[in-house]
Amino acid sequence: MKTDSEIKEYYNELATSYDQDRFDNTYGRFIDRNERMIIEQLLLKEKGSVILDLACGSGRFLNYATIGIDVSEEMIKVSQKKFREKKLYVADGEHLPLEDNSVDVIFSFHLFMHLNDEKIARILTECNRVLKDNGKVIFDIPSKKRRQLLNKKRNGWHGSYSMALKDLKENKEFKITRSFGLLLLPIHRLPPFIRPVFTKVDHWFANSFFKEYSSYLIIEMKKK
């Protein structure tokens, strides 16, 4: 895995072109639309809450948050131009510049997939510190069962880490309350006119018995 400074520099260099490169294409738009659908469901009852977008990047989901934190100062600059009213900080997930018990919900997308067990554990401990009683942390992660099924090996650090739900069930600080599967079928490769029908089919299968064979899992955990 790359060092924190190397990852920071990687995203600093991508900041100004990140939105266009990652989400201005068929796959990116599909992922963005479906992630938003699940985020909105998870945050449905959180109106008025203090919500932290951890690893907010270029601000793609900052409209759902009150606070944004990212390790890349260049990403924060891009986010601040979009959301001048938001409180944004340059910081690492292991050292959040927030007081104890001050946040209701933390969500973090496209972060844990680049890390490892030890760093994720330290970030979750820091999330536990800043969350209020019964606070929640929400994050996405590639599905380990999917990768095992396809015999996909780790390659480098970018998006290489995966988890199964059982890996989190014995966590001493959080308990899983909800989980969703995302992208069981390769819908983004289908012709645009037929995708809406298959999206509904994919959502059903991805949140059935086959959930952990989806490409990604979105997990909500509550502070114990």
C-alpha positions, 0 to 999 in steps of 0.5 A: 500500500502507498504511504499517506503522503503518496496517496495525498499527492496522487489525489492532489494531481487529480483534483481539477479533472477528477469529476470529469475523468471518473464520473462523466462516463457511462459507468461513472454516471451509473455508479453515482446515480445508484450510490445517491439512491442508497445514501438518500435512503440511509439519510432519510431521517437525518434532517437537522443532523450533523453529518460528516463526509469523510474523504469528501474529495471533489465534493460529489456528495457534500450536498448531503453533509454539513462537514467535509474532510479530505487529506488532499488540499487540492480536492478541498479547494475544488469542494470549497468552490462548489460549497462555499457555505460548508465547513471543510478541513484538510485532515487524515481519517485517523486524526479528525479535527472534531470534538468528541461526541459531536457528529451524528452520522459519518459517511465515506465513499471510495476510501476504505477500498484503498486501505488495509485492515489496520488503517481501517480499524484506526479510522473506525476508532476515530469515527467512534470518538467523534460520533454521538451515542448511537451515531452511525458510520456508512461506507462502501467497500468492494465485496470479498465474496465477489472477488473470490468468485471471480478469482480477482487478485489484489493489484496495487493499492488503488481499489484493491481492498475488499471485505465480507460482512462477516469481517465486521460482525465482531467489531467491538465499537460498531454493529451492522444495522443495514447493508446494500449490494450494488452492481451485481449485473454489468448494467453500465455495458448495456444500451442506455434505453434498456438500462432502467429495466435492468437497474430494477432487476439488479437492485432486487438481486443485489439486495437479496440472498445474492447481496455479497456477490455484488461488486460493492457493499454499502454498509451502515454501522451504529456505535455501540 
